[in-house]
């Protein structure tokens, strides 16, 4: 019997075994299995399975200094940044009014497409600038 014929026979045998399998596990059985875990946590069970004990996907990892993809990504970024800068330069730069959350008007010189929410936050307080994460710009 050739290797291919042996493999086909093995596959047919496994398919028959698979067809005979029936799933009888219920939600209650699954809950009991979960409760029986040591420590009741998958995190505890999973600590023995690490890349060090199982190997690495795709083989060993080697650090490459200045890989080619970095230069390609940087070129794409620089092109997009240049396109954005050109679009912004073409827009009208007018004085704008900045109204703060408490209803007060910010007393700084604000210009559309130049003044950022971070500029406003820094002028109010360095702590505010370091802790703010979002601005509502309309």
Secondary structure, DSSP 8 states (H G I E B T S, - for coil): --HHHHHHHHHHHHHHHHHH------HHHHHHHHHTSGGG-HHHHHTT--HHHH--TTS-----TT-HHHHHHHHHHHHHHHHHHHHHHHS---EE--B-TTS-B--S-EETTT--HHHHHHHH-HHHHHH-------
